[in-house]
């Protein structure tokens, strides 16, 4: 008796867990309906004399059912193995099964201030192209298109995967995940040589990523699409927006792969020293470093971020995108260091110290007059003063100009 009771209890537990699994599977899927519409084709089977709720329940309970069309008057439920574009049909309800993401909804996406308006317009044009009448609509169902795209991506045929995802988006343009995968596969395609693809592919990728961003509402997917957006913007030489896209992604999910891409881009195109010059042909030589971004105009003492031969500089001038070190001498070698943490007006700082090892040459030999007009004295010392730099002698010639030529020479600004 005890054995029968134990066996019955075991069966009860098994039935309970089996029912729980079915319930969880059902909870992971739901039906989205459209009135006066029909999903044409892909017929699985039909059930007669059922209600709309029964039709929904039947489809959700059948793993092979992806959609249905329900005739309100006849009370017929036409189950579908797949679906494509909606067709208008009065008196019918079209339903499709969608998987519910387990991640919580984080709400509508905030506006991307770094994304240019003209690029947002470009993204809308790309969407219009794929959903418009000139685009050849696929004959396959959405599930088949998605499966084919995933298979192509696994085998490394990213171009085929891109085309399949474009076709899938044309069927269901409000699916953010499809746009995300389209962006990913477009970025993975190698552009054809001697074609427009080096520019069109990154443009399409950023457009797809932006369209996905507007639709995705979970932390992980939004972080993923922002990282793809950063990659696409980098390829379009929009480095500052690309960095901001990566930063927005990392603020959601601290992915090691995304952080590595961000740090690589920041080292290549972030706030940094891009050039330097040496003003040696002046009485007070100086070394100037040019930066990629504007410096802070007020409130920052940039001398604390500069050393000359490991000592404080005698003078520093910071203006626009340039810092100049003063108080140097000709014929000397200097190690000028710009420390990490040097700030830019955009809020970014240099990531690592930069050392400029520079020799300040002597001034180039030169000679000049002290003015542009002279009257030779009638007596005493007769001469024109000349200032020379690093010269012991200068060869000069004196020309006599006649009265008639003098007026022409003066009017043409050729005198001296």
C-alpha positions in Angstrom: 0.0 0.0 0.0 2.8 2.3 0.9 4.6 1.5 -2.3 1.5 2.3 -4.3 1.1 5.6 -2.5 4.8 6.5 -3.1 4.4 5.5 -6.8 1.3 7.6 -7.1 3.0 10.6 -5.5 6.0 10.2 -7.8 3.7 10.2 -10.9 1.9 13.3 -9.4 5.2 15.1 -9.1 6.2 14.2 -12.7 2.9 15.4 -14.0 3.3 18.6 -12.0 6.8 19.3 -13.3 5.8 18.4 -16.9 2.8 20.8 -16.6 5.2 23.5 -15.2 7.5 23.1 -18.2 4.6 23.5 -20.6 3.4 26.5 -18.7 6.8 28.2 -18.8 7.1 27.5 -22.5 3.7 29.0 -23.1 4.7 32.1 -21.0 7.7 32.6 -23.2 5.4 33.0 -26.3 2.5 35.3 -26.9 0.2 36.3 -29.8 0.1 39.7 -31.4 -3.0 40.2 -33.5 -4.0 42.5 -36.4 -7.7 43.1 -37.2 -9.0 42.8 -40.8 -5.8 41.1 -41.9 -4.6 37.8 -43.2 -1.3 35.9 -43.2 -1.5 34.3 -46.6 0.0 30.9 -47.3 2.1 28.6 -45.1 -1.1 26.6 -44.1 -0.5 24.1 -41.3 -4.0 22.9 -40.6 -7.4 24.4 -39.8 -9.8 24.0 -36.9 -13.6 24.6 -37.2 -16.1 26.0 -34.8 -13.6 27.5 -32.4 -13.4 30.9 -30.7 -10.6 33.4 -31.3 -9.2 32.7 -27.8 -9.3 28.9 -28.6 -7.4 29.6 -31.8 -4.8 31.6 -30.0 -4.4 28.8 -27.3 -4.1 26.1 -30.0 -1.4 28.0 -31.8 0.6 28.7 -28.7 0.4 25.1 -27.7 1.7 23.8 -31.0 5.5 24.4 -31.5 5.0 24.2 -35.3 2.5 27.1 -35.3 4.0 30.5 -36.0 0.8 32.4 -37.0 -2.8 32.0 -37.8 -5.7 33.7 -39.5 -9.1 33.5 -37.8 -12.4 34.1 -39.7 -14.8 35.8 -37.3 -18.0 34.9 -39.2 -17.1 31.3 -40.0 -15.3 30.7 -36.7 -12.5 28.9 -38.6 -8.9 28.9 -37.3 -6.2 28.6 -40.0 -2.9 27.7 -38.4 0.3 28.7 -40.2 3.7 27.1 -40.1 5.3 30.5 -41.0 4.2 34.0 -42.1 5.2 36.8 -44.4 3.6 40.2 -45.1 0.1 41.0 -43.9 -2.7 41.1 -46.5 -5.9 43.1 -45.9 -8.9 40.8 -45.4 -12.2 42.1 -43.9 -13.7 40.1 -41.1 -10.5 38.2 -40.3 -8.0 38.5 -37.5 -4.3 37.7 -38.2 -2.1 36.6 -35.3 1.6 35.9 -35.0 3.5 34.2 -32.3 6.4 36.2 -30.8 8.9 35.1 -28.2 9.0 37.1 -25.0 12.5 38.2 -23.9 13.1 37.3 -20.3 15.0 40.6 -19.7 13.0 43.4 -18.2 11.8 46.3 -20.3 13.9 49.4 -19.6 11.6 51.8 -21.4 11.9 54.0 -24.5 15.5 54.7 -25.6 16.9 58.1 -24.8 17.8 60.4 -27.7 21.3 60.0 -29.0 22.7 63.6 -29.0 25.9 62.5 -30.7 24.0 61.0 -33.7 23.7 63.6 -36.5 20.2 64.4 -37.8 21.3 63.8 -41.4 22.3 60.3 -40.4 18.9 59.7 -38.7 17.3 60.8 -42.0 19.5 58.3 -43.8 18.4 55.5 -41.5 14.7 56.3 -42.2 15.5 56.3 -46.0 17.1 52.8 -45.6 13.9 51.6 -43.8 11.7 53.1 -46.5 13.8 51.4 -49.2 13.4 47.9 -47.6 9.7 48.3 -46.9 8.7 50.3 -50.0 7.1 49.0 -53.2 10.3 49.0 -55.2 11.9 46.4 -52.9 11.3 42.8 -54.1 9.5 41.1 -51.3 10.7 37.5 -50.4 8.5 34.5 -50.9 9.9 32.7 -47.9 8.4 33.0 -44.4 10.0 35.0 -41.7 11.1 31.9 -39.7 12.7 30.4 -42.8 14.5 33.7 -43.6 15.8 34.1 -40.1 17.1 30.5 -40.1 18.8 30.9 -43.4 20.4 34.1 -42.3 21.7 32.5 -39.1 23.1 29.5 -41.1 24.9 31.8 -43.5 26.4 33.8 -40.6 27.6 30.5 -39.0 29.3 29.4 -42.3 31.0 32.9 -42.7 28.8 33.9 -45.7 28.0 37.3 -44.2 26.9 38.8 -47.5 24.2 36.2 -47.9 23.2 36.7 -44.2 23.0 40.4 -44.8 20.6 39.9 -47.7 18.5 37.5 -45.8 18.2 39.9 -42.9 17.2 42.7 -45.3 14.5 40.4 -46.6 13.4 39.6 -43.1 13.2 43.3 -42.1 11.1 43.9 -45.2 8.6 41.5 -43.7 8.7 42.7 -40.1 10.3 46.2 -40.0 9.3 46.7 -36.3 11.5 43.9 -35.0 14.5 45.5 -33.4 16.4 42.2 -33.2 16.3 41.7 -36.9 17.7 45.2 -37.5 20.4 44.5 -34.9 21.5 41.3 -36.7 21.3 43.1 -40.1 23.7 45.7 -38.7 26.1 43.0 -37.4 26.2 41.1 -40.6 26.6 44.2 -42.7 29.6 45.2 -40.7 31.1 41.7 -41.3 30.9 41.9 -45.1 34.1 42.6 -46.9 33.5 45.4 -49.4 34.0 44.6 -53.1 37.0 46.3 -54.6 36.5 49.3 -56.9 32.9 49.7 -55.9 30.9 52.0 -53.7 30.6 49.4 -50.9 33.4 50.9 -48.8 31.0 53.8 -48.1 27.6 52.2 -48.6 28.1 49.2 -46.3 29.1 51.3 -43.2 26.2 53.7 -44.0 23.7 50.8 -44.2 25.2 49.3 -41.0 24.8 52.5 -39.0 21.3 53.0 -40.4 20.3 49.4 -39.4 21.9 49.9 -35.9 20.0 53.2 -35.4 16.7 51.6 -36.5 17.4 48.8 -34.0 18.2 51.2 -31.2 14.8 52.9 -31.6 13.0 49.5 -31.1 15.1 47.5 -28.6 14.1 47.9 -25.0 16.3 45.6 -22.9 19.7 46.3 -21.4 21.7 43.7 -23.2 20.2 44.3 -26.7 20.5 48.1 -26.4 24.2 47.7 -25.3 24.9 45.4 -28.2 23.4 47.8 -30.8 25.2 50.8 -29.4 28.5 48.9 -29.7 27.6 48.1 -33.4 26.8 51.7 -33.9 30.2 52.7 -32.5 31.9 50.3 -34.9 29.9 51.7 -37.9 30.6 55.3 -37.0 34.3 54.5 -36.6 34.3 53.2 -40.2 32.7 56.3 -41.4 35.4 58.4 -39.8 33.0 59.9 -37.2 35.4 59.2 -34.3 33.9 61.4 -31.6 30.3 60.1 -32.1 31.8 56.5 -32.3 33.5 57.0 -28.9 30.3 58.3 -27.4 28.4 55.3 -28.8 30.9 52.9 -27.1 30.6 54.9 -23.9 26.8 54.6 -23.9 27.1 50.8 -24.5 29.6 50.3 -21.7 27.4 52.3 -19.3 24.7 49.6 -19.9 27.0 46.5 -20.0 30.7 46.4 -19.2 31.7 44.1 -22.0 35.4 43.3 -22.2 35.2 43.1 -26.0 33.5 46.4 -26.3 35.9 48.1 -23.8 38.8 46.8 -25.9 37.3 48.3 -29.0 36.6 51.6 -27.2 40.2 51.8 -25.8 41.7 51.1 -29.2 39.6 53.8 -30.8 40.4 56.2 -28.0 44.1 55.6 -28.4 43.8 56.2 -32.2 41.4 59.0 -32.4 40.6 60.3 -28.9 42.0 63.4 -27.2 45.7 63.3 -27.9 48.8 65.1 -29.2 48.6 65.0 -33.0 51.7 67.2 -33.9 54.3 69.5 -32.6 56.3 72.5 -33.9 59.5 74.3 -32.8 59.7 78.0 -33.1 63.5 78.3 -33.3 63.8 81.4 -35.5 62.8 83.9 -32.8 64.9 85.4 -30.0 62.9 83.4 -27.5 62.4 79.9 -28.9 59.5 77.7 -27.8 58.2 74.2 -28.3 54.4 73.8 -29.1 52.2 70.7 -29.1 49.0 70.6 -31.1 46.1 68.6 -29.7 43.1 67.0 -31.4 40.5 69.0 -29.4 40.0 72.5 -28.0 41.6 73.1 -24.6 39.7 74.4 -21.6 39.6 78.2 -21.9 39.5 79.2 -18.3 40.0 77.6 -14.9 42.8 75.2 -15.8 46.5 75.7 -15.0 48.1 73.7 -17.8 51.6 74.2 -16.5 50.9 71.5 -13.9 50.5 69.0 -16.7 53.9 69.9 -18.4 57.5 69.2 -17.4 60.7 70.1 -19.1 63.6 67.7 -18.3 61.5 66.5 -15.3 61.3 70.1 -14.0 58.5 72.7 -14.0 58.6 74.8 -17.2 59.6 78.5 -17.1 56.5 79.4 -19.0 53.5 77.8 -20.6 50.9 79.3 -23.0 47.7 77.3 -23.7 45.3 78.5 -26.4 42.8 76.9 -28.7 44.3 73.5 -29.5 47.9 74.2 -28.7 50.2 74.3 -25.6 53.5 76.1 -26.0 56.5 75.8 -23.6 58.6 78.9 -23.3 61.8 79.9 -21.6 64.1 77.7 -23.8 67.5 78.3 -25.3 68.9 77.8 -28.8 71.3 74.9 -29.3 69.8 72.8 -26.4 68.0 69.4 -26.2 64.8 69.1 -24.2 62.5 66.3 -23.1 59.0 67.9 -22.8 56.4 65.7 -21.1 52.7 66.2 -21.3 51.2 64.3 -18.4 48.2 61.9 -18.5 45.0 63.6 -17.3 45.5 66.8 -19.3 41.9 68.0 -19.9 40.1 69.0 -23.1 37.1 71.3 -23.3 34.9 68.3 -24.3 35.5 66.7 -20.9 38.0 64.1 -22.1 41.6 63.8 -20.7 44.8 62.3 -22.2 45.0 58.7 -21.4 48.8 58.4 -21.2 51.9 60.7 -20.9 53.5 62.0 -24.1 57.2 62.8 -24.2 58.6 65.0 -27.0 62.4 64.7 -27.3 63.4 67.8 -29.2 66.6 69.7 -30.2 66.1 73.5 -30.5 68.4 74.5 -33.4 70.2 77.9 -33.7 68.4 80.6 -35.5 68.7 80.5 -39.2 71.1 83.1 -40.7 69.2 86.2 -41.6 69.6 89.9 -42.3 67.1 92.7 -42.2 66.8 96.5 -42.1 65.4 98.3 -39.1 62.8 100.1 -41.1 61.4 100.6 -44.6 62.6 104.1 -45.4 65.8 106.0 -44.8 67.3 109.4 -45.5 71.1 109.4 -45.8 72.7 112.2 -43.7 74.5 114.9 -45.6 77.6 114.6 -43.4 79.1 112.6 -40.6 78.5 108.8 -40.8 76.7 107.7 -44.0 75.0 104.3 -43.9 71.9 102.2 -43.5 71.6 100.1 -40.3 71.3 96.3 -40.8 70.5 93.7 -38.2 72.0 90.2 -38.7 71.4 86.9 -36.9 74.2 84.3 -37.0 76.0 86.1 -39.8 79.4 87.8 -39.8 79.0 89.5 -43.2 76.3 90.2 -45.8 76.6 91.0 -49.5 74.6 94.0 -50.5 74.0 96.0 -53.7 72.9 99.6 -54.1 70.7 100.6 -57.0 70.1 104.1 -58.4 66.6 104.7 -59.6 65.7 107.6 -61.9 63.0 110.1 -61.1 60.5 108.8 -63.7 60.9 105.2 -62.4 60.6 106.1 -58.8 56.9 106.9 -58.8 56.1 103.7 -60.5 58.2 101.7 -58.1 56.6 103.3 -55.0 53.1 102.8 -56.3 53.8 99.1 -56.9 55.0 98.6 -53.3 58.3 97.4 -54.6 60.4 99.8 -52.7 62.7 98.1 -50.2 
